[in-house]
């Protein structure tokens, strides 16, 4: 039997597969709200039952938060692990929905039919696509294709607090030759993609303090140092005129992309003007010697996410504030070390603080980047398989 028989089986079973997805989507498995803990348990139970029906040894495994669903089945190499998550984001504000977000429906749009409801695209739809592929394979062949482990999380949308401890405690059981993650996206509707890099994240909150209290600018302006003025200079100095980040050592560990990967990206014909035009912008603001897709996917960034100080209410108040604050984040790539960058950033800021001011920092996360070794033959096999089924070539 060929793969065509499996694909035909998937087409034949589409109405039933859609019903199974809708059943899972009707469960409001909102992981971040404790009030929905019973619903998360219900979603996990449904998935365990489905996997057991396909011949997996499946069970709901407890964590300090919501349960993991683990299933083992098949035999022979390679050993593949599939990861997805069954929890969803909150649905507030409800008045922005046209219908109950947990009453999913198939709707016809200008782009074709879509499934509308919470979890359709993140991540219940993708999760069930993989399970339905297994169902069709087994219906045609009678067995699973190889040794498979199904790993479904219930806390992805609330920061995955139990994920790393669970992986560490069960590393021997969950170790596999290759892991497939369904929680990614397409480049465009007709251009598939395989996500092979995820930028890391480092967050810093900066507070600069000057006078011991807010002052009247008519009495102290010009003589007293204004913390907002100091902070503005610090922020302005974070980038040079070409868009490069100026934190010392920031680009240590940043790799250049392989030529063949850049050629794939070029073939995607990405239009920066069109992309930015959707949000009212027109001109790329990152490193000017890099392509727009490099800026988005492969280069590190420094962004100011929030800034405040003094009087920000209605009307006007001529205050000279005691403090100024900013939240600044860094997206990291390659082998950049978030802890070294944090230290270097703080040293850079301290060097710009005048004698009458002090600075305090509060760190928020320090996660390095993740990058796959696409030289493994499995990556190209997956890219070719996607390319065969879509109008355009898949890209990493």
HELIX and SHEET records of a PDB file:
HELIX    1   1 UNK A    3  UNK A   12  1                                  10    
HELIX    2   2 UNK A   14  UNK A   25  1                                  12    
HELIX    3   3 UNK A   34  UNK A   36  5                                   3    
HELIX    4   4 UNK A   37  UNK A   53  1                                  17    
HELIX    5   5 UNK A   94  UNK A   96  5                                   3    
HELIX    6   6 UNK A  124  UNK A  141  1                                  18    
HELIX    7   7 UNK A  156  UNK A  158  5                                   3    
HELIX    8   8 UNK A  163  UNK A  169  1                                   7    
HELIX    9   9 UNK A  171  UNK A  174  1                                   4    
HELIX   10  10 UNK A  217  UNK A  220  1                                   4    
HELIX   11  11 UNK A  227  UNK A  236  1                                  10    
HELIX   12  12 UNK A  259  UNK A  267  1                                   9    
HELIX   13  13 UNK A  272  UNK A  277  1                                   6    
HELIX   14  14 UNK A  292  UNK A  297  1                                   6    
HELIX   15  15 UNK A  338  UNK A  350  1                                  13    
HELIX   16  16 UNK A  377  UNK A  389  1                                  13    
SHEET    1   A 5 UNK A  57  UNK A  61  0                                        
SHEET    2   A 5 UNK A  68  UNK A  73 -1                                        
SHEET    3   A 5 UNK A 147  UNK A 153 -1                                        
SHEET    4   A 5 UNK A  79  UNK A  85  1                                        
SHEET    5   A 5 UNK A 178  UNK A 181  1                                        
SHEET    1   B 2 UNK A 105  UNK A 109  0                                        
SHEET    2   B 2 UNK A 112  UNK A 116 -1                                        
SHEET    1   C 2 UNK A 197  UNK A 198  0                                        
SHEET    2   C 2 UNK A 370  UNK A 371 -1                                        
SHEET    1   D 4 UNK A 301  UNK A 309  0                                        
SHEET    2   D 4 UNK A 323  UNK A 332 -1                                        
SHEET    3   D 4 UNK A 200  UNK A 209 -1                                        
SHEET    4   D 4 UNK A 358  UNK A 367 -1                                        
SHEET    1   E 2 UNK A 215  UNK A 216  0                                        
SHEET    2   E 2 UNK A 319  UNK A 320 -1                                        
END                                                                             
